[in-house]
């Protein structure tokens, strides 16, 4: 193997490792904040570049994962108390079988989070070549 072939092989491996590292980057993470905006809960939300993960529980742990390209619609709900503490709920509708409709409850800056998720959803739809007709139930 020549020196140039070795360099090319190393560059290819480095590129693959870089892509894997990019996929593992956490874009947003928060906990449910049920008491005056304090994160005193065993529910954690994590946004990865290609999925949204919801971890729930202390003694019995449950983890739900929703691929972003399956998310169809969002809305934000805030009552008066939530607005005072800067928290809110994000209602999400998806075409996923395990989590068709779910709520990301009591997170900080819900409008910013909704926009961040929405941007990633659009990127994943383009990347996976998903069109609106695929969301029909």
MARBA-3410 file (N, C-alpha, C, O; in Angstrom, 1 decimal):
137
0.9,-1.2,0.0,0.0,0.0,0.0,0.9,1.2,0.0,1.8,1.4,0.8 ~ 0.6,2.1,-0.9,1.4,3.3,-1.0,1.0,4.3,0.1,0.0,4.2,0.7 ~ 1.9,5.3,0.2,1.7,6.4,1.2,0.4,7.1,0.9,-0.4,7.5,1.9 ~ 0.1,7.4,-0.3,-1.1,8.1,-0.7,-2.4,7.3,-0.4,-3.4,7.9,0.1 ~ -2.4,6.0,-0.6,-3.5,5.2,-0.3,-3.7,5.1,1.2,-4.9,5.1,1.7
-2.7,5.1,2.0,-2.8,5.1,3.5,-3.4,6.4,4.0,-4.3,6.4,4.8 ~ -2.9,7.5,3.4,-3.5,8.8,3.8,-5.0,8.9,3.4,-5.8,9.3,4.2 ~ -5.4,8.4,2.3,-6.8,8.4,1.9,-7.6,7.5,2.8,-8.7,7.9,3.2 ~ -7.1,6.4,3.2,-7.8,5.5,4.1,-8.0,6.1,5.5,-9.0,6.1,6.1 ~ -6.9,6.8,6.0,-7.0,7.5,7.3,-8.0,8.6,7.2,-8.8,8.8,8.1
-8.1,9.4,6.1,-9.0,10.4,5.9,-10.5,9.9,5.9,-11.4,10.5,6.4 ~ -10.7,8.8,5.2,-12.0,8.1,5.2,-12.5,7.7,6.5,-13.6,8.0,6.9 ~ -11.6,7.1,7.3,-11.9,6.6,8.7,-12.2,7.9,9.5,-13.2,7.8,10.3 ~ -11.4,8.9,9.4,-11.6,10.1,10.2,-13.0,10.8,9.9,-13.7,11.3,10.8 ~ -13.3,10.7,8.6,-14.6,11.3,8.2,-15.8,10.5,8.8,-16.7,11.1,9.3
-15.7,9.2,8.8,-16.7,8.3,9.3,-16.8,8.5,10.8,-17.9,8.6,11.4 ~ -15.7,8.6,11.5,-15.7,8.9,13.0,-16.3,10.3,13.3,-17.1,10.4,14.2 ~ -16.0,11.2,12.4,-16.6,12.6,12.6,-18.1,12.6,12.4,-18.8,13.2,13.2 ~ -18.6,11.8,11.4,-20.1,11.7,11.2,-20.7,11.0,12.4,-21.8,11.4,12.8 ~ -20.1,10.0,13.0,-20.6,9.3,14.2,-20.7,10.2,15.3,-21.7,10.3,16.1
-19.6,11.0,15.5,-19.6,12.0,16.6,-20.7,13.1,16.5,-21.3,13.5,17.4 ~ -20.9,13.5,15.2,-21.9,14.5,15.0,-23.3,13.9,15.3,-24.2,14.6,15.9 ~ -23.6,12.6,15.0,-24.8,12.0,15.4,-25.1,11.9,16.9,-26.2,11.9,17.3 ~ -24.0,11.8,17.6,-24.1,11.6,19.1,-24.2,13.0,19.8,-24.2,13.0,21.1 ~ -24.2,14.1,19.1,-24.2,15.4,19.8,-25.6,15.7,20.3,-26.6,15.6,19.6
-25.7,16.0,21.6,-27.0,16.4,22.2,-27.3,17.8,21.8,-26.5,18.7,22.1 ~ -28.5,18.1,21.2,-28.9,19.4,20.8,-29.6,20.1,21.9,-29.5,21.4,22.0 ~ -30.4,19.4,22.7,-31.1,20.0,23.8,-31.4,18.9,24.8,-31.7,17.8,24.5 ~ -31.4,19.3,26.1,-31.7,18.4,27.2,-32.3,19.2,28.3,-31.9,20.3,28.6 ~ -33.4,18.6,28.9,-34.0,19.3,30.1,-34.8,18.2,30.8,-35.0,17.1,30.4
-35.1,18.6,32.1,-36.0,17.8,32.9,-37.3,18.5,33.0,-37.5,19.7,32.9 ~ -38.3,17.6,33.4,-39.7,18.2,33.7,-39.5,19.0,34.9,-38.8,18.6,35.9 ~ -40.2,20.2,35.0,-40.0,21.1,36.1,-41.4,21.4,36.7,-42.0,22.4,36.5 ~ -41.8,20.4,37.6,-43.2,20.5,38.1,-43.4,21.5,39.3,-44.5,22.0,39.5 ~ -42.4,21.9,40.0,-42.5,22.8,41.1,-41.8,24.1,40.9,-40.6,24.2,41.0
-42.6,25.1,40.6,-42.2,26.5,40.4,-40.9,26.6,39.5,-40.0,27.3,39.7 ~ -40.9,25.7,38.4,-39.8,25.8,37.5,-38.5,25.1,37.9,-37.5,25.2,37.2 ~ -38.6,24.3,39.0,-37.4,23.6,39.5,-37.4,22.2,38.9,-38.4,21.5,38.9 ~ -36.2,21.7,38.5,-36.1,20.4,37.8,-36.1,19.2,38.9,-35.2,18.5,39.0 ~ -37.2,19.1,39.6,-37.4,18.1,40.7,-38.2,17.0,40.1,-39.4,16.8,40.6
-37.7,16.2,39.2,-38.5,15.2,38.5,-37.6,14.1,38.0,-36.4,14.3,37.9 ~ -38.2,13.0,37.7,-37.5,11.8,37.2,-37.8,11.6,35.7,-37.8,10.5,35.2 ~ -38.2,12.7,35.0,-38.5,12.7,33.6,-37.5,13.6,32.9,-37.3,14.8,33.3 ~ -36.8,13.0,31.9,-35.7,13.8,31.2,-36.0,13.7,29.7,-36.3,12.6,29.2 ~ -35.9,14.8,29.1,-36.1,14.9,27.6,-34.7,15.2,27.0,-34.0,16.1,27.4
-34.4,14.5,25.9,-33.1,14.7,25.2,-33.4,14.7,23.7,-34.0,13.8,23.1 ~ -32.9,15.8,23.0,-33.0,15.9,21.6,-31.7,15.6,20.9,-30.7,16.3,21.2 ~ -31.7,14.6,20.1,-30.5,14.2,19.4,-30.7,14.7,17.9,-31.9,15.1,17.6 ~ -29.7,14.7,17.1,-30.0,15.2,15.7,-31.0,14.4,14.9,-31.7,14.9,14.0 ~ -31.3,13.1,15.3,-32.3,12.3,14.5,-33.4,11.8,15.4,-34.3,11.1,14.8
-33.5,12.0,16.7,-34.5,11.5,17.5,-34.7,12.3,18.8,-33.9,13.1,19.2 ~ -35.9,12.1,19.4,-36.2,12.7,20.6,-36.4,11.5,21.6,-37.2,10.6,21.4 ~ -35.7,11.6,22.7,-35.7,10.5,23.7,-36.4,11.0,25.0,-36.0,12.1,25.5 ~ -37.3,10.3,25.6,-38.0,10.6,26.8,-37.7,9.5,27.8,-38.1,8.4,27.6 ~ -37.0,9.9,28.9,-36.7,8.9,30.0,-37.6,9.3,31.1,-37.6,10.4,31.6
-38.3,8.2,31.7,-39.2,8.5,32.8,-39.0,7.4,33.8,-38.7,6.2,33.5 ~ -39.0,7.8,35.1,-39.0,6.9,36.2,-37.8,6.9,37.0,-36.7,7.3,36.6 ~ -37.9,6.3,38.2,-36.8,6.2,39.2,-36.6,4.7,39.5,-35.5,4.1,39.2 ~ -37.6,4.0,40.1,-37.5,2.6,40.4,-37.7,1.8,39.1,-37.0,0.8,38.8 ~ -38.7,2.1,38.3,-39.0,1.5,37.1,-38.7,2.5,36.0,-39.4,3.5,35.8
-37.7,2.3,35.2,-37.3,3.2,34.1,-37.9,2.8,32.8,-38.1,1.6,32.5 ~ -38.4,3.8,32.1,-39.0,3.6,30.8,-38.4,4.6,29.8,-38.2,5.8,30.2 ~ -38.0,4.2,28.7,-37.4,5.1,27.7,-38.2,5.0,26.4,-38.3,3.9,25.8 ~ -38.7,6.1,25.9,-39.4,6.2,24.6,-38.6,7.0,23.7,-38.0,8.0,24.0 ~ -38.5,6.5,22.4,-37.7,7.2,21.4,-38.6,7.4,20.2,-39.3,6.5,19.7
-38.6,8.7,19.7,-39.4,9.0,18.5,-38.4,9.6,17.5,-37.7,10.6,17.7 ~ -38.5,9.0,16.3,-37.6,9.5,15.2,-38.2,10.9,14.8,-39.5,11.0,14.6 ~ -37.4,11.8,14.6,-37.9,13.2,14.3,-38.7,13.3,13.0,-39.6,14.1,12.9 ~ -38.3,12.5,12.0,-39.0,12.6,10.7,-40.5,12.1,10.8,-41.3,12.4,9.9 ~ -40.8,11.5,11.9,-42.2,11.0,12.1,-43.1,12.0,12.8,-44.3,11.8,12.9
-42.5,13.1,13.3,-43.3,14.1,14.0,-44.0,14.9,13.0,-43.5,15.4,12.0 ~ -45.3,15.1,13.2,-46.2,15.8,12.3,-46.6,17.2,12.7,-46.6,18.1,11.9 ~ -46.9,17.4,14.0,-47.4,18.7,14.4,-47.0,19.0,15.8,-46.7,18.1,16.6 ~ -46.9,20.3,16.2,-46.6,20.8,17.5,-47.5,21.9,17.9,-48.2,22.5,17.1 ~ -47.7,22.0,19.2,-48.3,23.2,19.8,-47.8,23.4,21.2,-47.3,22.5,21.8
-47.8,24.7,21.7,-47.3,25.0,23.0,-48.5,25.4,23.9,-49.4,26.1,23.5 ~ -48.5,24.9,25.1,-49.6,25.2,26.1,-48.9,25.8,27.3,-47.9,25.3,27.8 ~ -49.4,26.9,27.8,-48.9,27.5,29.0,-50.1,28.1,29.8,-50.9,28.9,29.2 ~ -50.2,27.8,31.1,-51.2,28.4,31.9,-50.5,29.6,32.6,-49.3,29.9,32.3 ~ -51.2,30.4,33.4,-50.7,31.6,34.0,-49.5,31.3,34.8,-48.5,32.1,34.8
-49.5,30.3,35.7,-48.4,30.0,36.6,-47.2,29.6,35.7,-46.1,30.0,36.0 ~ -47.4,28.8,34.7,-46.3,28.4,33.9,-45.6,29.6,33.2,-44.4,29.7,33.1 ~ -46.4,30.5,32.7,-45.9,31.7,32.1,-45.1,32.5,33.1,-44.0,33.1,32.7 ~ -45.5,32.6,34.3,-44.8,33.4,35.4,-43.4,32.8,35.6,-42.4,33.5,35.9 ~ -43.3,31.5,35.5,-42.0,30.8,35.8,-41.2,30.4,34.5,-40.2,29.8,34.5
-41.7,30.8,33.3,-41.0,30.6,32.1,-41.0,29.2,31.6,-40.1,28.8,30.9 ~ -42.0,28.4,32.0,-42.1,27.0,31.6,-43.3,26.8,30.8,-44.2,27.6,30.8 ~ -43.5,25.6,30.2,-44.7,25.3,29.4,-44.6,23.9,28.9,-43.6,23.2,29.0 ~ -45.7,23.5,28.3,-45.8,22.1,27.7,-45.8,22.2,26.2,-46.4,23.2,25.6 ~ -45.2,21.2,25.5,-45.1,21.2,24.1,-45.9,19.9,23.7,-45.5,18.8,24.1
-47.0,20.1,23.0,-47.9,19.0,22.6,-47.4,18.5,21.2,-47.3,19.3,20.3 ~ -47.0,17.2,21.1,-46.5,16.7,19.8,-47.3,15.6,19.3,-47.8,14.7,20.0 ~ -47.6,15.7,18.0,-48.3,14.6,17.3,-47.3,13.9,16.3,-46.6,14.6,15.6 ~ -47.3,12.6,16.3,-46.4,11.9,15.5,-47.1,10.7,14.8,-48.2,10.3,15.2 ~ -46.4,10.2,13.8,-46.9,9.0,13.2,-46.3,7.7,13.7,-46.4,6.6,13.2
-45.6,7.9,14.8,-44.9,6.7,15.5,-46.0,5.9,16.2,-46.9,6.4,16.8 ~ -45.8,4.6,16.1,-46.8,3.7,16.7,-46.8,3.6,18.3,-47.8,3.6,18.9 ~ -45.6,3.7,18.8,-45.5,3.6,20.3,-45.9,5.0,21.0,-46.4,4.9,22.1 ~ -45.6,6.1,20.4,-45.9,7.4,21.0,-46.5,8.3,19.9,-45.9,9.2,19.4 ~ -47.8,8.0,19.6,-48.5,8.7,18.6,-48.6,10.2,19.0,-48.3,11.1,18.2
-49.2,10.5,20.1,-49.4,11.8,20.6,-48.8,11.8,22.0,-49.1,11.0,22.9 ~ -48.0,12.8,22.3,-47.4,12.9,23.6,-47.1,14.4,24.0,-47.2,15.2,23.1 ~ -46.8,14.6,25.3,-46.6,16.0,25.7,-45.2,16.0,26.4,-44.9,15.2,27.3 ~ -44.4,17.0,26.0,-43.2,17.3,26.6,-43.6,18.3,27.7,-43.8,19.5,27.4 ~ -43.6,17.9,29.0,-44.3,18.6,30.0,-43.3,19.5,30.8,-42.1,19.1,31.1
-43.7,20.7,31.0,-43.1,21.7,31.9,-41.6,21.9,31.7,-40.8,21.5,32.6 ~ -41.2,22.3,30.5,-39.8,22.6,30.2,-39.6,24.1,30.1,-40.5,24.9,29.8 ~ -38.4,24.5,30.3,-38.0,25.9,30.2,-38.0,26.4,28.8,-37.7,25.6,27.9 ~ -38.4,27.6,28.6,-38.4,28.3,27.2,-39.1,27.4,26.2,-38.5,27.0,25.2 ~ -40.4,27.0,26.4,-41.0,26.1,25.5,-41.1,26.5,24.0,-41.0,25.7,23.1
-41.2,27.8,23.8,-41.3,28.3,22.4,-40.0,28.1,21.7,-39.9,27.7,20.5 ~ -38.8,28.3,22.3,-37.5,28.1,21.8,-37.3,26.6,21.5,-36.7,26.2,20.5 ~ -37.7,25.8,22.5,-37.5,24.4,22.3,-38.4,23.8,21.1,-37.9,23.0,20.3 ~ -39.6,24.3,21.0,-40.5,23.9,19.9,-39.8,24.3,18.6,-39.8,23.5,17.6 ~ -39.3,25.5,18.5,-38.6,25.9,17.2,-37.4,25.1,16.9,-37.2,24.7,15.8
-36.6,24.7,18.0,-35.4,23.9,17.8,-35.8,22.5,17.3,-35.2,22.0,16.4 ~ -36.8,21.9,17.9,-37.3,20.6,17.4,-37.8,20.7,16.0,-37.6,19.8,15.2 ~ -38.6,21.7,15.7,-39.2,21.9,14.4,-38.1,22.0,13.3,-38.3,21.4,12.3 ~ -37.1,22.7,13.6,-36.0,22.8,12.6,-35.3,21.5,12.3,-35.1,21.1,11.2 ~ -35.1,20.7,13.4,-34.5,19.4,13.3,-35.5,18.4,12.5,-35.0,17.6,11.7
-36.8,18.5,12.8,-37.8,17.7,12.1,-37.7,17.9,10.6,-37.7,17.0,9.8 ~ -37.6,19.2,10.2,-37.6,19.5,8.8,-36.3,19.0,8.1,-36.3,18.4,7.0 ~ -35.2,19.1,8.8,-33.9,18.6,8.3,-34.0,17.1,8.1,-33.5,16.5,7.2 ~ -34.5,16.4,9.1,-34.6,14.9,9.1,-35.6,14.5,8.0,-35.4,13.4,7.3 ~ -36.7,15.2,7.7,-37.6,14.9,6.6,-36.9,15.0,5.3,-37.0,14.1,4.5
-36.1,16.0,5.1,-35.4,16.2,3.9,-34.3,15.1,3.7,-34.2,14.5,2.7 ~ -33.6,14.8,4.8,-32.5,13.8,4.8,-33.1,12.4,4.5,-32.5,11.7,3.7 ~ -34.3,12.1,5.0,-34.9,10.8,4.8,-35.9,10.7,3.7,-36.5,9.7,3.4 ~ -36.0,11.8,2.9,-36.8,12.0,1.8,-38.3,11.6,2.1,-38.9,10.8,1.4 ~ -38.7,12.1,3.2,-40.1,11.9,3.6,-41.0,13.0,3.1,-40.7,14.2,3.2
-42.1,12.6,2.5,-43.0,13.6,2.0,-44.3,13.6,2.8,-44.6,12.7,3.5 ~ -45.1,14.7,2.7,-46.3,14.8,3.6,-47.3,13.7,3.4,-47.9,13.4,4.4 ~ -47.4,13.1,2.2,-48.3,12.0,2.0,-48.0,10.8,2.9,-48.9,10.0,3.1 ~ -46.8,10.6,3.3,-46.5,9.5,4.2,-47.0,9.6,5.6,-47.0,8.6,6.3 ~ -47.6,10.7,5.9,-48.1,10.9,7.3,-49.5,10.6,7.4,-50.1,10.6,8.5
-50.2,10.3,6.3,-51.6,10.1,6.4,-51.9,8.8,7.1,-51.2,7.8,6.9 ~ -52.9,8.8,8.0,-53.2,7.6,8.9,-54.3,6.9,8.3,-54.7,5.8,8.8
END
